Amino acid sequence: MIRFNMFLTSSLVLTAAALAVGCSSSSSSGSAAGNEAAELSATIGPQGGEIVGKEGTSFAGVHVVIPAGALASDTLLTVRPATDDTKLPATALACGPAFALEPQGLALAQPATVTLPFDETVVEDNNRFDDEVKVWAKDGDHFSQKKQIDGAPGTVTFELSALTSVAAGVNPPQPADIVRFKLYPNPKFAKCLAAYPDDPSRAPSADVIVVRGDLVDSLNLRASNIKPGLKFDVFTVEHTSLKSDGTPDPAFTNFGMAWYQSDLDARDGGHARTNVRSVLLDQIFGFDPAANLPPTGTFHVGFWFNDPNDAVACGFNAAAPTPFNGDHKAGPLAMISVADAATNLGPLCTNPDTSVTPARCSP
């Protein structure tokens, strides 16, 4: 179970930064000059004001804005680390420190705007994005959820109508909403792709995780053992050029419908990564009435060499580029997904309709 005391570090030596706008007075408490204080505090009156945590301290990222008219009289407000044994919901995972806004239970005539810090690594490791971070606020013996109204990298902003204990968190996706698959190298150009072309134990690899969302899905692509410095272009396409075992498909003719999704750069160490947010699972399609093209799904994921010259050493003709980049002058396919052996559909289709032949994806 997750408890608020999970958020606390072994040291509660913190710094205070008190407001100035509309305050009758301000103060900080804790330790001697030159050390960090254990809390932020300020006296705020009916005209409103704010409390801001200083950068470089354990309160960095904390920002409480009390609007005019929220308080009837001058009131000493305090922000301190929260130590609370009330359990967070089972579906919630903490991603930042918890803070107690005091006096707890104080109702505000106008909601305060509160900003809290969070750890982006925790969010990413749980297949979520910064704009999916929420806040849990103590409400009696349990917590209620507050959706963010604004955010920036590493911070989440929300509204609070009464002072209480709060902490940033995410709802990790349910296992049923996570789709995982691999991309396979295009054999002809694998040596030009590889950081270690003569070491089969360190062949290029790419893993894709797609998380189903309410409005859009999220795709996380992570590649390893790629030649540093190479640049690629990520597409979703209708057809793959590989059979289900990753070998070339002799019946392949073309990739069909294709959508440009993202760029992908190989960094030092041979790692490449990108995130895509779009409608992806089961319902990704394109159509063109003018060309008499019906709705056509693009259930495969692949990436292409951005520079045709990067594949010349493997036999690619740079004078005949492919259209798979923004300039429509790309190199060949580098890696791509394979079809399910039974349905012949790409991995972005999770709900195949096998009552027809060939199978189709049911949205």
Secondary structure as GFF3:
##gff-version 3
##sequence-region A 1 363
A	DSSP	three_ten_helix	4	7	.	.	.	ID=ss1
A	DSSP	beta_strand	23	27	.	.	.	ID=ss2
A	DSSP	beta_strand	40	44	.	.	.	ID=ss3
A	DSSP	beta_strand	49	52	.	.	.	ID=ss4
A	DSSP	beta_strand	63	66	.	.	.	ID=ss5
A	DSSP	beta_strand	75	81	.	.	.	ID=ss6
A	DSSP	beta_strand	93	102	.	.	.	ID=ss7
A	DSSP	beta_strand	107	117	.	.	.	ID=ss8
A	DSSP	alpha_helix	120	125	.	.	.	ID=ss9
A	DSSP	three_ten_helix	130	132	.	.	.	ID=ss10
A	DSSP	beta_strand	134	139	.	.	.	ID=ss11
A	DSSP	beta_strand	142	146	.	.	.	ID=ss12
A	DSSP	beta_strand	150	152	.	.	.	ID=ss13
A	DSSP	beta_strand	155	162	.	.	.	ID=ss14
A	DSSP	beta_strand	165	170	.	.	.	ID=ss15
A	DSSP	three_ten_helix	175	177	.	.	.	ID=ss16
A	DSSP	beta_strand	178	185	.	.	.	ID=ss17
A	DSSP	three_ten_helix	187	189	.	.	.	ID=ss18
A	DSSP	alpha_helix	190	193	.	.	.	ID=ss19
A	DSSP	three_ten_helix	200	202	.	.	.	ID=ss20
A	DSSP	beta_strand	205	211	.	.	.	ID=ss21
A	DSSP	beta_strand	217	224	.	.	.	ID=ss22
A	DSSP	beta_strand	231	237	.	.	.	ID=ss23
A	DSSP	beta_strand	258	265	.	.	.	ID=ss24
A	DSSP	beta_strand	272	278	.	.	.	ID=ss25
A	DSSP	beta_strand	285	288	.	.	.	ID=ss26
A	DSSP	three_ten_helix	289	291	.	.	.	ID=ss27
A	DSSP	beta_strand	293	297	.	.	.	ID=ss28
A	DSSP	beta_strand	300	305	.	.	.	ID=ss29
A	DSSP	three_ten_helix	308	314	.	.	.	ID=ss30
A	DSSP	beta_strand	333	336	.	.	.	ID=ss31
A	DSSP	beta_strand	352	353	.	.	.	ID=ss32
A	DSSP	beta_strand	360	361	.	.	.	ID=ss33
###
